[in-house]
């Protein structure tokens, strides 16, 4: 249940923001990653870690990766290293969630 709620809210937030993220990458390609990470952290806070207790860290990271692939990876980043940047941004988003997950779970 927690898995479905987290993914649903994350997808809604990213879908609402994807055009803004795409526009911001025209001048700063790495902005896609920072904006995506901001959304992920905001959704974790919005849903509340208490609600996410039924979701394990590996599943949460898989959801984040899937949402990144479905929305953010489709944004054409300027320059010839589009696939390299997307791989790095996806890893950075996963790492940020992993760190936040550990921090939130320790504060419980």
Secondary structure as GFF3:
##gff-version 3
##sequence-region A 1 108
A	DSSP	alpha_helix	2	24	.	.	.	ID=ss1
A	DSSP	alpha_helix	31	47	.	.	.	ID=ss2
A	DSSP	alpha_helix	49	52	.	.	.	ID=ss3
A	DSSP	alpha_helix	57	70	.	.	.	ID=ss4
A	DSSP	three_ten_helix	72	74	.	.	.	ID=ss5
A	DSSP	alpha_helix	82	106	.	.	.	ID=ss6
###
